[in-house]
Amino acid sequence: MAGEDIRISEFNELQFKMIRIHKLQDQINELWINPLSPNFSFGDYNYNLIIAILEDLYSEVHAKCSKEEQDKIKEDFENIEDTIEKNPPYVIGSHPTSKKANLDMPNWKELKRELKRINLYIRTLLDNHGYSPDKSWDDGL
C-alpha cells in the first residue's frame, strides 16, 4: 500500500511541475508581446520580468542538469546581467536637464539576442530532460 502512495505522489508532483512549467512559459510568451514596455503591476520593464521568469523556469529543470549545463546557464544569466548593466536598453537623454529615457537600439538588439538565446537553451534543457509533451503523441496527428 505504501508503494502505491509513493507512485501516486510522484505522479501528482510531475503533473504539478508540468503545470508550473506551462504557466511560466505562458507568462514569458505574453511578456514577449512587448518586452520593452514598463509593467506597472510589477514596477519594472517586461524584459526584466522575462529574465526573472526564465530563472524560475530553469529552476524547474536544474536538478536534472549536468554540471556543464548548470555552468553554462549560470554564465548565461551573468552575461545578461552584465549586458543590462553595461549597455542598458534605455538610457537617460544626453542633455543634463533631460530625464527622459530613450531606447538605445544597438543595446536593445544585444539584450534581445541574449534573451532569445537563453530562452531557447532553457526550453531545450526542458525537452532534453523529459519536461515536454510525449513526442510519440505527435505520430498520429
C-alpha positions in Angstrom: 0.0 0.0 0.0 2.8 2.4 0.8 4.4 1.8 -2.5 1.2 2.8 -4.3 1.1 6.0 -2.3 4.6 6.9 -3.3 3.8 6.3 -7.0 0.7 8.4 -6.8 2.6 11.2 -5.1 5.3 11.1 -7.7 2.7 11.2 -10.5 1.0 14.2 -8.9 4.3 16.0 -8.4 5.2 15.6 -12.1 1.7 16.9 -13.1 2.1 19.9 -10.9 5.6 20.5 -12.2 4.4 20.4 -15.8 1.6 22.9 -14.9 4.2 25.2 -13.3 6.4 25.0 -16.4 3.4 25.6 -18.7 2.4 28.7 -16.7 5.9 30.1 -16.7 6.2 29.6 -20.5 2.8 31.3 -21.0 4.0 34.3 -18.9 7.2 34.6 -21.0 5.2 34.4 -24.2 2.8 37.2 -23.0 5.7 39.5 -22.0 7.4 38.9 -25.3 4.5 40.7 -27.0 6.1 44.0 -25.8 9.3 43.3 -23.9 10.3 47.0 -23.8 7.1 48.1 -22.1 7.1 49.1 -18.5 5.0 46.8 -16.4 3.2 48.9 -13.9 1.8 45.9 -12.0 5.3 44.8 -11.1 7.1 48.2 -11.3 9.7 47.0 -13.9 10.2 46.6 -17.6 8.9 43.4 -19.2 12.4 42.3 -20.3 13.4 42.2 -16.6 10.3 40.2 -15.8 11.2 37.8 -18.6 14.7 37.3 -17.0 13.1 36.6 -13.6 10.7 34.1 -15.1 13.5 32.4 -17.1 15.3 31.9 -13.8 12.2 30.3 -12.3 11.7 28.1 -15.4 15.4 27.0 -15.2 14.9 26.1 -11.5 12.3 23.5 -12.6 14.9 21.6 -14.5 18.1 22.5 -12.6 18.3 19.2 -10.6 18.4 17.1 -13.7 21.1 19.2 -15.5 24.7 18.1 -15.8 27.4 20.2 -14.2 28.3 21.6 -17.7 24.7 22.6 -18.3 24.5 24.3 -14.9 27.7 26.2 -15.5 26.6 27.3 -19.0 23.2 28.6 -17.7 24.9 30.4 -14.8 27.3 32.1 -17.2 24.4 33.0 -19.5 22.5 34.7 -16.7 25.6 36.5 -15.6 26.1 37.7 -19.2 22.6 39.1 -19.3 23.1 41.0 -16.0 26.4 42.4 -17.4 24.7 43.4 -20.7 22.0 45.3 -18.9 24.5 46.9 -16.5 27.0 48.0 -19.2 24.6 48.5 -22.1 21.1 49.2 -20.8 18.4 49.2 -23.5 17.1 52.5 -22.1 19.4 55.4 -21.5 18.7 58.8 -20.0 18.9 61.6 -22.5 22.3 63.2 -23.1 21.2 66.7 -22.2 21.8 67.4 -18.5 18.2 68.5 -17.9 16.6 65.6 -19.7 15.0 62.9 -17.6 13.5 61.1 -20.5 14.7 57.5 -21.1 15.5 56.8 -24.7 15.7 53.5 -26.4 19.3 52.6 -27.4 18.6 50.3 -30.3 22.0 48.6 -30.5 21.9 47.9 -26.8 18.3 46.5 -27.1 19.3 44.3 -30.0 22.2 42.8 -28.0 19.9 42.1 -25.0 17.2 40.7 -27.1 19.6 38.3 -28.8 20.8 37.2 -25.3 17.3 36.7 -24.1 16.2 34.7 -27.1 19.3 32.5 -26.8 18.9 31.7 -23.1 15.1 31.2 -23.6 15.8 28.6 -26.3 18.5 26.9 -24.3 16.2 26.5 -21.2 13.4 25.2 -23.4 15.9 22.7 -24.9 17.0 21.6 -21.4 13.4 21.0 -20.5 12.9 18.9 -23.6 16.1 17.0 -23.2 15.3 16.2 -19.5 11.8 15.0 -20.2 9.7 18.1 -19.4 7.9 18.3 -22.6 4.8 16.5 -24.1 5.4 13.0 -25.2 6.7 13.2 -28.7 5.0 9.9 -29.6 1.7 11.6 -29.3 2.6 13.6 -32.5 2.9 10.4 -34.5 -0.8 10.0 -35.0 -1.5 13.7 -35.8 
